[in-house]
């Protein structure tokens, strides 16, 4: 099966199935946090992942309404990815002094298929992001599909434009020039927040 056909099947599967994430505890799959990124040690982008999101609109109204979407990461390489971890985030890029990140003003959840419930992702600093349960390895041409939902509170100050995004990140440990390093790939969708 060619990569194009595999990705087409992946897209169709993601649109039809709400979630296909393995239920392994997140702590079991975490690679060493203190490893450098592979780009820091000289490895060029290796295009290991193909990431897609389905359902993130161009603009989102502030308030209590949830926006549900699916994010997919596909291992496009010929190698099995080891120490594979999944993370999701909701935030915005900060370009200038005085701008703020949207993350603390939003909520991000993923669908836990094992418990049939939405689970909130929130870090200690208040940012809407976190690690998801998932497989420890990802075989070639295999995909991970995650159903997520987010909302942005009415208390978000709209005193500047937000280059906002939400999505999925996959990370794995690689070896380059005899150094263990981490490679990541994203499946992000961008949006702009607006008042009702």
RADA-V865300 format. One record per residue. N is the residue number from 0. RES is the residue in one letter. PHI is phi in whole degrees, -180 to 180 (NA if undefined). OMEGA is omega as a letter, one per 30 degrees, with the letter a starting at -180 (* if undefined). Layout:
n=(N | N)
res=(RES | RES)
phi=(PHI | PHI)
omega=(OMEGA | OMEGA)
//
This chain:
n=(0 | 1 | 2 | 3 | 4 | 5 | 6 | 7 | 8 | 9 | 10 | 11 | 12 | 13 | 14 | 15 | 16 | 17 | 18 | 19 | 20 | 21 | 22 | 23 | 24 | 25 | 26 | 27 | 28 | 29 | 30 | 31 | 32 | 33 | 34 | 35 | 36 | 37 | 38 | 39 | 40 | 41 | 42 | 43 | 44 | 45 | 46 | 47 | 48 | 49 | 50 | 51 | 52 | 53 | 54 | 55 | 56 | 57 | 58 | 59 | 60 | 61 | 62 | 63 | 64 | 65 | 66 | 67 | 68 | 69 | 70 | 71 | 72 | 73 | 74 | 75 | 76 | 77 | 78 | 79 | 80 | 81 | 82 | 83 | 84 | 85 | 86 | 87 | 88 | 89 | 90 | 91 | 92 | 93 | 94 | 95 | 96 | 97 | 98 | 99 | 100 | 101 | 102 | 103 | 104 | 105 | 106 | 107 | 108 | 109 | 110 | 111 | 112 | 113 | 114 | 115 | 116 | 117 | 118 | 119 | 120 | 121 | 122 | 123 | 124 | 125 | 126 | 127 | 128 | 129 | 130 | 131 | 132 | 133 | 134 | 135 | 136 | 137 | 138 | 139 | 140 | 141 | 142 | 143 | 144 | 145 | 146 | 147 | 148 | 149 | 150 | 151 | 152 | 153 | 154 | 155 | 156 | 157 | 158 | 159 | 160 | 161 | 162 | 163 | 164 | 165 | 166 | 167 | 168 | 169 | 170 | 171 | 172 | 173 | 174 | 175 | 176 | 177 | 178 | 179 | 180 | 181 | 182 | 183 | 184 | 185 | 186 | 187 | 188 | 189 | 190 | 191 | 192 | 193 | 194 | 195)
res=(X | X | X | X | X | X | X | X | X | X | X | X | X | X | X | X | X | X | X | X | X | X | X | X | X | X | X | X | X | X | X | X | X | X | X | X | X | X | X | X | X | X | X | X | X | X | X | X | X | X | X | X | X | X | X | X | X | X | X | X | X | X | X | X | X | X | X | X | X | X | X | X | X | X | X | X | X | X | X | X | X | X | X | X | X | X | X | X | X | X | X | X | X | X | X | X | X | X | X | X | X | X | X | X | X | X | X | X | X | X | X | X | X | X | X | X | X | X | X | X | X | X | X | X | X | X | X | X | X | X | X | X | X | X | X | X | X | X | X | X | X | X | X | X | X | X | X | X | X | X | X | X | X | X | X | X | X | X | X | X | X | X | X | X | X | X | X | X | X | X | X | X | X | X | X | X | X | X | X | X | X | X | X | X | X | X | X | X | X | X | X | X | X | X | X | X)
phi=(NA | -74 | -62 | -61 | -66 | -63 | -70 | -64 | -63 | -61 | -63 | -64 | -62 | -64 | -74 | -93 | -100 | -69 | -168 | -140 | -113 | -64 | -100 | -71 | -60 | -62 | -65 | -71 | -102 | -74 | -77 | -60 | -73 | -87 | -73 | -71 | -74 | -65 | -67 | -67 | -99 | 110 | -79 | -73 | -55 | -103 | 52 | -70 | -104 | -114 | -115 | -144 | -123 | -130 | 110 | -85 | -76 | -70 | -139 | -130 | -80 | -67 | 142 | -97 | -73 | -86 | -111 | -101 | -150 | -118 | -117 | -130 | -121 | -118 | -77 | -87 | -91 | -93 | -112 | -76 | -88 | -102 | 52 | -78 | -132 | -120 | -140 | -129 | -148 | -132 | -173 | -150 | -78 | -111 | -102 | -127 | -61 | 96 | -79 | -123 | -81 | -72 | -52 | -65 | -93 | -118 | -124 | -133 | -135 | -123 | -85 | -89 | -69 | -71 | -104 | 53 | -154 | -80 | -119 | -83 | -109 | -152 | -88 | -60 | -81 | 97 | -73 | -86 | -164 | 170 | -92 | -107 | -67 | -178 | -71 | -83 | -134 | -136 | -72 | -57 | 66 | -92 | -125 | -121 | -116 | -131 | -94 | -128 | -146 | -148 | -151 | -122 | -69 | -67 | -81 | -65 | -69 | -99 | -89 | -154 | -76 | -109 | -95 | -93 | -154 | -151 | 163 | -117 | -126 | -109 | -132 | -146 | -92 | -121 | -127 | -142 | 51 | 61 | -125 | -74 | -148 | -110 | -120 | -132 | -140 | -121 | -129 | -114 | -122 | -99 | -154 | -119 | -78 | -146 | -74 | -66)
omega=(a | l | a | l | l | a | l | l | l | a | l | l | a | a | a | a | a | a | l | a | l | a | l | l | a | a | a | a | a | l | l | a | a | l | l | l | a | l | l | a | l | a | l | l | a | l | l | a | l | a | l | l | a | l | l | a | l | l | a | l | l | l | a | a | l | l | a | l | l | l | a | l | l | l | a | a | l | a | l | a | a | a | a | l | l | l | l | a | l | a | l | l | l | a | a | l | a | l | l | l | l | a | a | a | a | l | l | l | l | l | l | a | l | a | a | a | l | l | a | l | a | l | a | a | l | a | l | l | l | a | a | l | a | a | l | l | l | a | l | l | l | a | l | l | l | l | a | l | a | l | l | a | l | a | l | l | l | a | l | l | l | l | a | a | l | l | a | l | l | a | l | a | l | l | a | a | l | l | l | a | a | l | l | l | a | l | a | l | a | l | l | l | l | l | a | *)
//
